[in-house]
Structures are given as structure tokens and as C-alpha cells.
Amino acid sequence: MKRTLLSLIVPPAAVIRYGCASHTAAPIGVFWLSSLSCIGYGLINATSGSVALGVLLWLIAAAWARLVIRGVESDVLQREDSTQAKLAIPRADESDPFTQLRTSH
């Protein structure tokens, strides 16, 4: 419940706390900060279009943060739908794929 509530209120903080901050916190933060500026601009100038755009951006950031948190949980617990469970481990007898390119010239 904490994770969902935090991802609705402050999506970047939720990703930093519970998710993979190194790859997704910055883009989610950009969406969230853009939403705050659109909402602020819309409230100051009384334009409903800007407020609606800001709310839409906020919802996108919140959904993205929740998906990241859910994916990290799935990877940590290594459920059957996890990406960690479906990794293709290369065999020892597989050669370098670039050897054909190097030897052709």
C-alpha cells in the first residue's frame, strides 16, 4: 500500500525507494515535474487544457513508476513471469558472432 500511494503522490521518489533508480527515476521525474509545471501554469492562467495535460502527465508518471516497481519485485522474487526467469544463457561452445565479419575481409 505504501508503494502504490507513494507512486501516486511522488512517482520519482517511489522509484528511487522501491525500484530501479539508475535507469528510470530521471525520465519519470521529467514527466512528473512537467505535470507540476503544466498544472501550475493552468491554475495561474485559468486554462483547463494545461491542467488536463498536467493531470495526464502525472497519471503517466504514476503508472510508469508502478510498472517499474512491479517489475523489480517480480525480478527479485524470480516469479515465472520475471525477466530473470527467462534469460537466455549462452552456451560455452558458442563462438563470437563477429568472427565471420572479421575473417571476411
Contact map, one row per residue, 1 for C-alpha under 8 A:
111110000000000000000000000000000000000000000000000000000000000000000000000000000000000000000000000000000
111111000000000000000000000000000000000000000000000000000000000000000000000000000000000000000000000000000
111111100000010001000000000000000000000000000000000000000000000001000000000000000000000000000000000000000
111111110000000000000000000000000000000000000000000000000000000001000000000000000000000000000000000000000
111111111000000000000000000000000000000000000000000000000000000000000000000000000000000000000000000000000
011111111110110000000000000000000000000000000000000000000000000000000000000000000000000000000000000000000
001111111111111000000000000000000000000000000000000000000000011011000000000000000000000000000000000000000
000111111110000000000000000000000000000000000000000000000010010000000000000000000000000000000000000000000
000011111110000000000000000000000000000000000000000000000000010000000000000000000000000000000000000000000
000001111111110000000000000000010000000000000000000000000000010000000000000000000000000000000000000000000
000001111111111000000000000110010000000000000000000000000000110010000000000000000000000000000000000000000
000000100111111100000000110110010000000000000000000000000000000010000000000000000000000000000000000000000
000001100111111110000000100000000000000000000000000000000000000000000000000000000000000000000000000000000
001001100111111111100000000000000000000000000000000000000000000010001000000000000000000000000000000000000
000000100011111111111001100000000000000000000000000000000000000010011000000000000000000000000000000000000
000000000001111111111000100000000000000000000000000000000000000000000000000000000000000000000000000000000
000000000000111111101000000000000000000000000000000000000000000000000000000000000000000000000000000000000
001000000000011111110000000000000000000000000000000000000000000000001001000000000000000000000000000000000
000000000000011111111000000000000000000000000000000000000000000000011001000000000000000000000000000000000
000000000000001101111111100000000000000000000000000000000000000000011001000000000000000000000000000000000
000000000000001110111111110000000000000000000000000000000000000000000000000000000000000000000000000000000
000000000000000000011111100000000000000000000000000000000000000000000000000000000000000000000000000000000
000000000000000000011111110000000000000000000000000000000000000000000000000000000000000000000000000000000
000000000000001000011111111100000000000000000000000000000000000000010000000000000000000000000000000000000
000000000001101100011111111110000000000000000000000000000000000000000000000000000000000000000000000000000
000000000001000000001011111111000000000000000000000000000000000000000000000000000000000000000000000000000
000000000000000000000001111111100000000000000000000000000000000000000000000000000000000000000000000000000
000000000011000000000001111111110000000000000000000000000000100110000000000000000000000000000000000000000
000000000011000000000000111111111000000000000000000000000000100000000000000000000000000000000000000000000
000000000000000000000000011111111100000000000000000000000000000000000000000000000000000000000000000000000
000000000000000000000000001111111110000000000000000000001101100000000000000000000000000000000000000000000
000000000111000000000000000111111111000000000000000000001100100000000000000000000000000000000000000000000
000000000000000000000000000011111111100000000000000000000000000000000000000000000000000000000000000000000
000000000000000000000000000001111111110000000000000001001000000000000000000000000000000000000000000000000
000000000000000000000000000000111111111000000000000011111100000000000000000000000000000000000000000000000
000000000000000000000000000000011111111100000000000001000100000000000000000000000000000000000000000000000
000000000000000000000000000000001111111110000000000001000000000000000000000000000000000000000000000000000
000000000000000000000000000000000111111111000000011011000000000000000000000000000000000000000000000000000
000000000000000000000000000000000011111111100000011111100000000000000000000000000000000000000000000000000
000000000000000000000000000000000001111111110000001000000000000000000000000000000000000000000000000000000
000000000000000000000000000000000000111111111010011000000000000000000000000000000000000000000000000000000
000000000000000000000000000000000000011111111111111000000000000000000000000000000000000000000000000000000
000000000000000000000000000000000000001111111111001000000000000000000000000000000000000000000000000000000
000000000000000000000000000000000000000111111100000000000000000000000000000000000000000000000000000000000
000000000000000000000000000000000000000011111110000000000000000000000000000000000000000000000000000000000
000000000000000000000000000000000000000001111111000000000000000000000000000000000000000000000000000000000
000000000000000000000000000000000000000011101111111000000000000000000000000000000000000000000000000000000
000000000000000000000000000000000000000001100111111100000000000000000000000000000000000000000000000000000
000000000000000000000000000000000000000001000011111110000000000000000000000000000000000000000000000000000
000000000000000000000000000000000000011011000011111111000000000000000000000000000000000000000000000000000
000000000000000000000000000000000000011111100011111111100000000000000000000000000000000000000000000000000
000000000000000000000000000000000000001000000001111111110000000000000000000000000000000000000000000000000
000000000000000000000000000000000010011000000000111111111000000000000000000000000000000000000000000000000
000000000000000000000000000000000111111000000000011111111100000000000000000000000000000000000000000000000
000000000000000000000000000000000010001000000000001111111110000000000000000000000000000000000000000000000
000000000000000000000000000000000010000000000000000111111111000000000000000000000000000000000000000000000
000000000000000000000000000000110110000000000000000011111111100000000000000000000000000000000000000000000
000000000000000000000000000000110011000000000000000001111111110000000000000000000000000000000000000000000
000000010000000000000000000000000000000000000000000000111111111000000000000000000000000000000000000000000
000000000000000000000000000000100000000000000000000000011111111100000000000000000000000000000000000000000
000000000010000000000000000110110000000000000000000000001111111110000000000000000000000000000000000000000
000000111110000000000000000000000000000000000000000000000111111111000000000000000000000000000000000000000
000000100000000000000000000000000000000000000000000000000011111111100000000000000000000000000000000000000
000000000000000000000000000100000000000000000000000000000001111111110000000000000000000000000000000000000
000000100011011000000000000100000000000000000000000000000000111111111000000000000000000000000000000000000
001100100000000000000000000000000000000000000000000000000000011111111100000000000000000000000000000000000
000000000000000000000000000000000000000000000000000000000000001111111110000000000000000000000000000000000
000000000000001000110001000000000000000000000000000000000000000111111111000000000000000000000000000000000
000000000000011001110000000000000000000000000000000000000000000011111111100000000000000000000000000000000
000000000000000000000000000000000000000000000000000000000000000001111111110000000000000000000000000000000
000000000000000000000000000000000000000000000000000000000000000000111111111000000100000000000000000000000
000000000000000001110000000000000000000000000000000000000000000000011111111100000000000000000000000000000
000000000000000000000000000000000000000000000000000000000000000000001111111110000000000000000000000000000
000000000000000000000000000000000000000000000000000000000000000000000111111111101100000000000000000000000
000000000000000000000000000000000000000000000000000000000000000000000011111111100111100000000000000000000
000000000000000000000000000000000000000000000000000000000000000000000001111111000000000000000000000000000
000000000000000000000000000000000000000000000000000000000000000000000000111111100000000000000000000000000
000000000000000000000000000000000000000000000000000000000000000000000000011111111101100000000000000000000
000000000000000000000000000000000000000000000000000000000000000000000000011011111100100000000000000000000
000000000000000000000000000000000000000000000000000000000000000000000000000001111100100000000000000000000
000000000000000000000000000000000000000000000000000000000000000000000000010001111110100000000000000000000
000000000000000000000000000000000000000000000000000000000000000000000010011001111111110000000000000000000
000000000000000000000000000000000000000000000000000000000000000000000000001000001111111000000000000000000
000000000000000000000000000000000000000000000000000000000000000000000000001001000111111000000000000000000
000000000000000000000000000000000000000000000000000000000000000000000000001001111111111000000000000000000
000000000000000000000000000000000000000000000000000000000000000000000000000000000111111100000000000000000
000000000000000000000000000000000000000000000000000000000000000000000000000000000011111110000000000000000
000000000000000000000000000000000000000000000000000000000000000000000000000000000000011111000000000000000
000000000000000000000000000000000000000000000000000000000000000000000000000000000000001111100000000000000
000000000000000000000000000000000000000000000000000000000000000000000000000000000000000111110100000000000
000000000000000000000000000000000000000000000000000000000000000000000000000000000000000011111100000000000
000000000000000000000000000000000000000000000000000000000000000000000000000000000000000001111100000000000
000000000000000000000000000000000000000000000000000000000000000000000000000000000000000000111110000000000
000000000000000000000000000000000000000000000000000000000000000000000000000000000000000001111111000000000
000000000000000000000000000000000000000000000000000000000000000000000000000000000000000000001111101000000
000000000000000000000000000000000000000000000000000000000000000000000000000000000000000000000111111000000
000000000000000000000000000000000000000000000000000000000000000000000000000000000000000000000011111100000
000000000000000000000000000000000000000000000000000000000000000000000000000000000000000000000001111111000
000000000000000000000000000000000000000000000000000000000000000000000000000000000000000000000011111111100
000000000000000000000000000000000000000000000000000000000000000000000000000000000000000000000000111111110
000000000000000000000000000000000000000000000000000000000000000000000000000000000000000000000000011111111
000000000000000000000000000000000000000000000000000000000000000000000000000000000000000000000000011111111
000000000000000000000000000000000000000000000000000000000000000000000000000000000000000000000000001111111
000000000000000000000000000000000000000000000000000000000000000000000000000000000000000000000000000111111
000000000000000000000000000000000000000000000000000000000000000000000000000000000000000000000000000011111
